[in-house]
Amino acid sequence: EHQGVHHGGTAHLIKMRGLPYKASVGDILAFFQSAGAALTESSVHICMNAQGRPTGEANIHFSSLHDAHKAMTKDMQSIGNRYIELFDVGRVTHKQR
C-alpha cells in the first residue's frame, strides 16, 4: 500500500486536452513553467493511442496543490496554434513504474 510514499506519495493531477500532435514534453514544461508552476519531465505523461501516436491529451502530476493552482491559470492558453483545455482532476496516489 505505501510503496510510493518516498516518491512524494500523492500528486495533484491535471489533464490537458487539445495538444498539437507534435507537442513535446519540453513544450509542456515551458507552458506550465511560464505560469511559475514547478514540474519535471517525469511528471509529464503524453497519452498515446494503440498505434503509438499522441492523442492530443496529457496527464501532468504536480507535487503541490500550489503548483497545480498556478498551472490552472494556463487554461485556454495556447501551445502553437491550439487552445489547451485543462482539467483539475485532483489528488491522486503516485504509482511507481
Residue frames relative to the residue before (quaternion, step in Angstrom):
aa qw qx qy qz dx dy dz
E 1.0000 0.0000 0.0000 0.0000 0.00 0.00 0.00
H 0.8076 0.3168 -0.1500 0.4743 3.59 0.81 -0.97
Q 0.2180 0.8268 -0.4946 0.1560 3.58 1.19 0.54
G 0.7629 0.4338 -0.2210 0.4254 3.59 0.84 -0.97
V 0.4041 0.7619 -0.4561 0.2196 3.59 1.22 -0.13
H 0.6705 0.4968 -0.3197 0.4487 3.61 0.94 -0.78
H 0.6651 0.4622 -0.2996 0.5042 3.59 1.27 -0.23
G 0.7210 -0.4153 0.2468 0.4968 3.57 1.12 0.60
G 0.3979 -0.7515 0.4536 0.2668 3.58 1.24 -0.23
T 0.8141 -0.0781 0.0792 0.5699 3.56 0.12 -1.24
A 0.1559 -0.7527 0.6320 0.0990 3.50 -1.28 0.44
H 0.4063 -0.6707 0.5534 0.2807 3.53 -1.28 0.23
L 0.2275 -0.8207 0.5172 0.0855 3.57 -0.53 1.21
I 0.0242 -0.7468 0.6644 0.0136 3.51 -1.05 0.92
K 0.2536 -0.7584 0.5882 0.1203 3.53 -0.92 1.01
M 0.2048 -0.7602 0.6069 0.1091 3.57 -1.00 0.90
R 0.0067 -0.7826 0.6223 0.0181 3.57 -1.09 0.70
G 0.7319 0.4099 -0.3087 0.4484 3.57 -1.08 0.76
L 0.3413 0.7587 -0.4912 0.2581 3.58 1.25 0.29
P 0.4959 -0.5869 0.5277 0.3622 3.59 -1.12 0.58
Y 0.5596 -0.6365 0.4039 0.3443 3.61 -0.95 0.78
K 0.6775 0.4773 -0.2951 0.4754 3.58 1.18 -0.48
A 0.4125 0.7280 -0.4725 0.2769 3.63 1.23 -0.08
S 0.2411 -0.7754 0.5720 0.1159 3.56 -0.93 0.97
V 0.6787 -0.4342 0.3811 0.4534 3.55 -1.33 0.12
G 0.6336 0.5458 -0.3219 0.4440 3.60 1.00 -0.82
D 0.6270 0.5301 -0.3294 0.4662 3.60 1.03 -0.81
I 0.6729 0.4965 -0.2851 0.4685 3.57 0.97 -0.93
L 0.6194 0.5326 -0.3386 0.4669 3.61 1.01 -0.80
A 0.6767 0.4960 -0.2931 0.4584 3.59 0.86 -0.99
F 0.6040 0.5786 -0.3374 0.4319 3.58 1.05 -0.83
F 0.7520 0.3834 -0.2133 0.4920 3.59 0.80 -1.01
Q 0.6275 0.5401 -0.3507 0.4377 3.60 1.03 -0.71
S 0.5997 0.5591 -0.3666 0.4398 3.61 1.13 -0.52
A 0.6600 0.4522 -0.3037 0.5173 3.61 1.28 -0.29
G 0.5557 -0.6297 0.3769 0.3907 3.59 1.31 0.02
A 0.4902 0.6545 -0.4382 0.3732 3.59 1.26 0.26
A 0.3365 -0.7529 0.5346 0.1847 3.57 -0.86 1.00
L 0.2530 0.7424 -0.6044 0.1396 3.57 -0.98 0.87
T 0.3292 -0.7357 0.5636 0.1807 3.54 -1.29 0.40
E 0.7126 -0.4572 0.3182 0.4266 3.57 -1.28 0.31
S 0.6676 0.5174 -0.3108 0.4359 3.59 0.99 -0.79
S 0.6088 0.5621 -0.3451 0.4408 3.60 1.29 -0.22
V 0.6706 0.4971 -0.2716 0.4789 3.57 1.30 -0.36
H 0.0045 -0.7956 0.6049 -0.0333 3.57 -0.75 1.08
I 0.1799 -0.7864 0.5850 0.0837 3.58 -0.31 1.27
C 0.3795 -0.7472 0.5041 0.2086 3.59 -0.74 1.10
M 0.1471 -0.7843 0.6004 0.0520 3.55 -1.00 0.92
N 0.4194 -0.6796 0.5309 0.2836 3.57 -1.18 0.54
A 0.7588 -0.3909 0.2621 0.4503 3.58 -1.30 0.00
Q 0.6774 0.4701 -0.2879 0.4871 3.60 1.18 -0.52
G 0.5443 -0.6466 0.3866 0.3691 3.59 1.28 0.09
R 0.5271 0.6074 -0.4259 0.4145 3.57 1.22 0.40
P 0.5696 -0.6001 0.4259 0.3661 3.61 -1.09 0.64
T 0.3783 -0.7418 0.5149 0.2038 3.58 -1.02 0.82
G 0.5347 -0.5995 0.4264 0.4158 3.58 1.23 -0.28
E 0.6671 0.4305 -0.3011 0.5281 3.57 1.32 0.19
A 0.0208 -0.7750 0.6312 0.0237 3.55 -1.27 0.46
N 0.2739 -0.7187 0.6141 0.1769 3.53 -1.27 0.56
I 0.1023 -0.8028 0.5873 0.0113 3.54 -0.80 1.06
H 0.1853 -0.7914 0.5772 0.0785 3.57 -0.78 1.07
F 0.1241 -0.7813 0.6105 0.0385 3.56 -0.65 1.18
S 0.4544 -0.7161 0.4581 0.2660 3.57 -0.92 0.87
S 0.7938 0.1957 -0.1376 0.5592 3.61 1.16 -0.32
L 0.5968 -0.5581 0.4509 0.3591 3.51 -1.26 0.58
H 0.5938 0.5863 -0.3454 0.4295 3.57 1.09 -0.79
D 0.6887 0.4607 -0.2782 0.4858 3.60 0.88 -0.95
A 0.6241 0.5371 -0.3401 0.4543 3.59 1.04 -0.75
H 0.6448 0.5132 -0.3220 0.4660 3.60 1.00 -0.79
K 0.6243 0.5170 -0.3349 0.4803 3.59 1.02 -0.78
A 0.6525 0.5332 -0.3131 0.4382 3.56 0.93 -0.93
M 0.6533 0.5396 -0.3158 0.4270 3.60 0.97 -0.84
T 0.5487 0.5971 -0.4129 0.4146 3.61 1.19 -0.28
K 0.6337 0.5368 -0.3229 0.4539 3.60 1.27 -0.27
D 0.3607 0.7393 -0.4965 0.2772 3.62 1.26 0.08
M 0.8438 0.1095 -0.1499 0.5036 3.57 -0.96 1.05
Q 0.4397 0.6050 -0.5071 0.4284 3.58 1.18 0.61
S 0.4290 -0.7422 0.4574 0.2363 3.59 -1.15 0.34
I 0.1704 -0.6752 0.7013 0.1524 3.47 -1.44 0.46
G 0.7807 0.0302 -0.0792 0.6191 3.56 -0.52 1.16
N 0.7276 -0.3844 0.2820 0.4932 3.59 -0.78 -0.98
R 0.5661 0.5992 -0.3776 0.4219 3.59 1.25 0.38
Y 0.3683 -0.6930 0.5730 0.2364 3.55 -1.00 0.87
I 0.2614 -0.7812 0.5552 0.1149 3.55 -0.90 0.98
E 0.2190 -0.7499 0.6112 0.1272 3.55 -0.84 1.03
L 0.1460 -0.7816 0.6023 0.0700 3.55 -0.99 0.89
F 0.1156 -0.7806 0.6129 0.0408 3.55 -1.03 0.87
D 0.2960 -0.7538 0.5644 0.1601 3.55 -0.73 1.09
V 0.2018 -0.8167 0.5346 0.0806 3.56 -0.21 1.31
G 0.4798 -0.6769 0.4297 0.3562 3.58 1.09 -0.70
R 0.7545 -0.3918 0.2744 0.4495 3.54 -1.32 -0.26
V 0.0191 -0.7759 0.6304 -0.0151 3.54 -1.01 0.88
T 0.4490 -0.6532 0.5282 0.3045 3.55 -1.21 0.46
H 0.4494 -0.6872 0.5087 0.2590 3.55 -0.89 0.99
K 0.1904 -0.7433 0.6276 0.1318 3.56 -0.96 0.88
Q 0.4044 -0.6948 0.5351 0.2595 3.57 -0.88 0.90
R 0.3458 -0.7330 0.5450 0.2146 3.60 -1.01 0.80
